[in-house]
Structure formats: C-alpha cells, structure tokens
Amino acid sequence: MKICMIGTGYVGLVSGVCFSDLGNKVICVDKNVAKIANLKKGIIPIYEPGLEELVIKNHKNKSLEFSTNLKESVRKSDIIFICVGTPTKKNSSAADLSQVYNVAKLIRSSILRFKIIVTKSTVPVTTGDDIEKILSKTKSKKLFSVVSNPEFLREGEAIRDFTFPDRIVIGTNDNKSNVILKNLYSPLISKGAKYINTSRRAAELIKYASNAFLATKITFINEIANLCEKINVNVEDISIGMGLDERIGGRFLRAGPAFGGSCFPKDTKAITTTADKFKIDLSVIKSVIKSNNNRSSLLLNRVSKILKNKIKNKNILFLGVTFKANTDDMRDSSSLIMIPSLVKKGANITYYDPSGEKKNFKRFKNVKFLKDINFAIKNSDLVIIHTEWNDFKSINFKSLIKKRKFIIYDMRNIYSPQKMKKDNVKYYSVGV
Ligand SMILES: NC(=O)c1ccc[n+]([C@@H]2O[C@H](COP(=O)([O-])OP(=O)(O)OC[C@H]3O[C@@H](n4cnc5c(N)ncnc54)[C@H](O)[C@@H]3O)[C@@H](O)[C@H]2O)c1
C-alpha cells in the first residue's frame, strides 16, 4: 500500500519505518527541513534502539522516502497518517490541536481520489468529527474517510511495541476503510495482535482512558510507597504481592519518581479537560495529576533529609535524566524539576545519561554533563539513580569510591538494600 506519515517524530518515524519494513511504500513527511535532510543521509533525529538500522535498510531499498512536500506526498498515497504533536495548550490544560487541524487544512486540496485519513496522534474524543468537517468544507465525503487509529508504542521499546502490539484499535464505521486497514495490519494480526474495530469516538477515548489508567497505577503505588517509608515495609514486596493477582498485574506498579514523558502528563490533563467540557468530573484522574505534581517535592524533601539539610556545595550526581530508560526524550521528566531546585539550594550537580548531554540544563552554571560514568561517581557525595538504564544496574559503587564517604539514593529501587547494608554502603531507596 502507499502510505504517507505526516509528522516524522517518535510516532511517525517509527510507525513509518515499520510499515515500510512490512512491504509498503511509505513517505515520511515533516515540515522540519533539517530533520528530513538528515534522515535522507541516514542521520536519525531521536534515540530509539534498532531504529537506525531499519531506516537505512528501507531507505536504501526505496520502500521508505522522506519529504518536506506534504501536498505531493498526500497526492501519491492512499492512506494518510496524521502523527503530529498534540501538546498541552499554553495557559490551559487542554490539548493543543492546532497542528492536527493545520494538517487537515493542508491535505484537503490534495484529495483528488479516495483517501483514508487516519489520526495516530493522540486526540480528544470528537476531534475526528472536526477533521471531517474541515475536509468536507471543499471535498465530497465520498472522497475520504476519517479514521482513528491510536498508537500505543512506548519510547525505548517502540519497534518491538509497533511490531508486536497487544491490540490494534481502528475507529471507523466505514466498512471499506476497515477492510483496507485490517489488510494493512494483517502481518501483525497473524503474529497474534488483537484487532478491534470500534466507533471513531470510542477509539479516541480508548487511548486517553488507557494512558490515564496506567498513570493512575504508577501514582497509586507511589502513594503506597510513601506509607511504606513510615512503617518499615519495603514497597517492592507490596508490588510483587499485588502484581501477582492477575486482576491487578505487576506492570506499571513500581514505585519511583513522578511519571513524566511526552504522554501521561499531557494526556491526563487533556482527558479531564475534555470531560469538564461535557460537565463530567473525572475526579480520580484529577487527584492522580495532583499527587504526581507533588511527587518531585516529596522526593526532594527526602534528599534534604538524607543530606541532613546540608545541600549547599554538595556534589550530587544524577544517573540518568530522561523520564525513562532507552530514550533521549526529556519532555516532562522529573529531573527538570529536581535538578533546578537542588541548584537553587547551592548544590553542584553533575549528570551522566547514556543518551547524551541535554540542552535543558545548559543555562545552569552548576550543572555539568560528564561523559565518564566512573569519574562522575568517584567525585560525588550523593549519587541519585533517577532513570532505570541497564548501564546503572550493576555498578560496583564500593570499589569505585573506595574509602570516601558517599550516599546513594536509588529512586528506581534497582539495588538490594540488604546487599548494600552488608557492603557498608549508605543506601536509600523509594518506599523503604
Ligand atoms: N512519543 C510517544 O511515545 C507517543 C506514543 C503514542 C502516541 N503519541 C502521540 O503521537 C503524537 C506525536 O507524538 P510524537 O512524540 O511523535 O511527537 P514529535 O513532536 O516527536 O513529532 C511530531 C512531528 O510533527 C511534525 N509536524 C508538525 N506539524 C507538521 C506539519 N504541518 N507538517 C509536517 N510535519 C509536521 C513536527 O515537526 C515533528 O517532527 C502525539 O499526539 C502523541 O501524544 C506519542
């Protein structure tokens, strides 16, 4: 099939590459000229394991093209996926849909024969109705069908998630589009992915409800961890004991820093705002947002306690600053709150992240990126394990730091408190 992905970011690039690898002709379009020029040269704009090889392979065999010419790319294609950003609006909690509506207006003039317009961007329920209205201003409804196909991939595991999804959700009442899309996804369905055809509005809501539920799970266990810290119980035991109940499940039930990233914070805000518009109070999700907003200051209070309120001039190392492992995405990472707050209190911050230096911290004089993890550890008073990269899972802290006094605050509960105690290392973790 001939496919056009509009927006070549985390979602558009990964799904475009994967569709091309399944034998389709794909054009990935972006308005960012430098991004497209780099992709043509095999330079990948994001850190995503396995992506570079797939891009180079499919670009070389001409099943994957890159373009900045949206109109021509749409004209050449049968299925158009909208994969542009839907961030939170400035001074509001609602989703900013301007990029999506802008794309709808731009593609309208290129619809000269039947096209399926699919939103892969996460959009509030009823956005598909609005896109349809925009297109039908100048085009007959016989020439297009607007479908919702929310994307569930996780950064860091994106290729695996796209290729082996739990489910593929297609929101449309149009039988012709449903048959075509089921055919497009048939290689994944034959490998075991469940295919669900539902209404467009239901598909839009499935995405938000899923993200809000996962964010709730994380926040729930984070609050239980707060209780554990007061009663000498290890939250890891609670996660295991709860997670073994199949009705609950162990995933997303690990205590740690506030949830961040490009999806959960903005999507929880957007779904509550959409519901407010319909005069429905999603109070559970609203308290999740509130609790998560307080999370970083709770962890910072613990840092103060650990350092006996003496933060000034302390050398604090962050291991990992991204919101999760295996991505370079800094959007809404809790390190963006914690690092500036510690700098304000006079700490000297160094950080090491396998995905490289971050422009977010360039404005701080007292924040330095170190390329050598061993050197970074050797020179710190407090090591904060902020992100769960594999690189941090088997560090021999004791042999690195030798006799000097140092403390570890493991925000991801990677290490065993018992083992650390045996090794005489001052070690703190979350929910213990
Ligand atoms: N990142 C994730 O893990 C993830 C997972 C599932 C769903 N989503 C959703 O997918 C959508 C995209 O997210 P993302 O993380 O890929 O965003 P992104 O910011 O990485 O990429 C969006 C891209 O769209 C491009 N763009 C914007 N307007 C354009 C236009 N008019 N023409 C061409 N290109 C244009 C931008 O230049 C950018 O490269 C969002 O709605 C998000 O909520 C994201």
The ligand as an SDF file (V2000), in Angstrom:
LIG
                    3D

 44 48  0  0  0  0  0  0  0  0999 V2000
    6.0020    9.7240   21.8560 N   0  0  0  0  0  0  0  0  0  0  0  0
    5.3000    8.6680   22.1990 C   0  0  0  0  0  0  0  0  0  0  0  0
    5.7970    7.7580   22.8450 O   0  0  0  0  0  0  0  0  0  0  0  0
    3.8530    8.5370   21.7720 C   0  0  0  0  0  0  0  0  0  0  0  0
    3.1940    7.3070   21.9100 C   0  0  0  0  0  0  0  0  0  0  0  0
    1.8760    7.2030   21.4940 C   0  0  0  0  0  0  0  0  0  0  0  0
    1.2250    8.3150   20.9700 C   0  0  0  0  0  0  0  0  0  0  0  0
    1.8720    9.5040   20.8720 N   0  0  0  0  0  0  0  0  0  0  0  0
    1.1530   10.6490   20.2810 C   0  0  0  0  0  0  0  0  0  0  0  0
    1.5840   10.7920   18.9300 O   0  0  0  0  0  0  0  0  0  0  0  0
    1.6230   12.1850   18.5590 C   0  0  0  0  0  0  0  0  0  0  0  0
    3.0060   12.5500   18.0770 C   0  0  0  0  0  0  0  0  0  0  0  0
    3.9120   12.3960   19.1450 O   0  0  0  0  0  0  0  0  0  0  0  0
    5.4920   12.4090   18.9240 P   0  0  0  0  0  0  0  0  0  0  0  0
    6.1100   12.1160   20.2410 O   0  0  0  0  0  0  0  0  0  0  0  0
    5.8200   11.5580   17.7450 O   0  0  0  0  0  0  0  0  0  0  0  0
    5.7010   13.9630   18.5420 O   0  0  0  0  0  0  0  0  0  0  0  0
    7.0200   14.6590   17.9680 P   0  0  0  0  0  0  0  0  0  0  0  0
    6.9890   16.0480   18.4950 O   0  0  0  0  0  0  0  0  0  0  0  0
    8.2100   13.8050   18.2250 O   0  0  0  0  0  0  0  0  0  0  0  0
    6.7900   14.6880   16.3750 O   0  0  0  0  0  0  0  0  0  0  0  0
    5.8310   15.4620   15.7330 C   0  0  0  0  0  0  0  0  0  0  0  0
    6.4090   15.8920   14.3940 C   0  0  0  0  0  0  0  0  0  0  0  0
    5.3750   16.5030   13.6240 O   0  0  0  0  0  0  0  0  0  0  0  0
    5.9730   17.4910   12.8120 C   0  0  0  0  0  0  0  0  0  0  0  0
    4.9360   18.4020   12.2860 N   0  0  0  0  0  0  0  0  0  0  0  0
    4.1430   19.2700   12.9520 C   0  0  0  0  0  0  0  0  0  0  0  0
    3.3340   19.9200   12.0910 N   0  0  0  0  0  0  0  0  0  0  0  0
    3.6100   19.4500   10.8540 C   0  0  0  0  0  0  0  0  0  0  0  0
    3.1190   19.7310    9.5580 C   0  0  0  0  0  0  0  0  0  0  0  0
    2.1710   20.6450    9.3480 N   0  0  0  0  0  0  0  0  0  0  0  0
    3.6400   19.0570    8.5140 N   0  0  0  0  0  0  0  0  0  0  0  0
    4.6110   18.1380    8.6930 C   0  0  0  0  0  0  0  0  0  0  0  0
    5.1180   17.8250    9.9030 N   0  0  0  0  0  0  0  0  0  0  0  0
    4.6300   18.4780   10.9600 C   0  0  0  0  0  0  0  0  0  0  0  0
    6.9720   18.1560   13.7490 C   0  0  0  0  0  0  0  0  0  0  0  0
    7.9570   18.8890   13.0450 O   0  0  0  0  0  0  0  0  0  0  0  0
    7.5360   16.9260   14.4820 C   0  0  0  0  0  0  0  0  0  0  0  0
    8.7090   16.4270   13.8450 O   0  0  0  0  0  0  0  0  0  0  0  0
    1.1560   12.9460   19.8020 C   0  0  0  0  0  0  0  0  0  0  0  0
   -0.2150   13.1750   19.7170 O   0  0  0  0  0  0  0  0  0  0  0  0
    1.4430   11.9810   20.9390 C   0  0  0  0  0  0  0  0  0  0  0  0
    0.6060   12.1820   22.0520 O   0  0  0  0  0  0  0  0  0  0  0  0
    3.1760    9.6420   21.2350 C   0  0  0  0  0  0  0  0  0  0  0  0
  1  2  1  0
  2  3  2  0
  2  4  1  0
  4  5  1  0
  4 44  2  0
  5  6  2  0
  6  7  1  0
  7  8  2  0
  8  9  1  0
  8 44  1  0
  9 10  1  0
  9 42  1  0
 10 11  1  0
 11 12  1  0
 11 40  1  0
 12 13  1  0
 13 14  1  0
 14 15  2  0
 14 16  1  0
 14 17  1  0
 17 18  1  0
 18 19  2  0
 18 20  1  0
 18 21  1  0
 21 22  1  0
 22 23  1  0
 23 24  1  0
 23 38  1  0
 24 25  1  0
 25 26  1  0
 25 36  1  0
 26 27  1  0
 26 35  1  0
 27 28  2  0
 28 29  1  0
 29 30  1  0
 29 35  2  0
 30 31  1  0
 30 32  2  0
 32 33  1  0
 33 34  2  0
 34 35  1  0
 36 37  1  0
 36 38  1  0
 38 39  1  0
 40 41  1  0
 40 42  1  0
 42 43  1  0
M  CHG  2   8   1  16  -1
M  END
$$$$
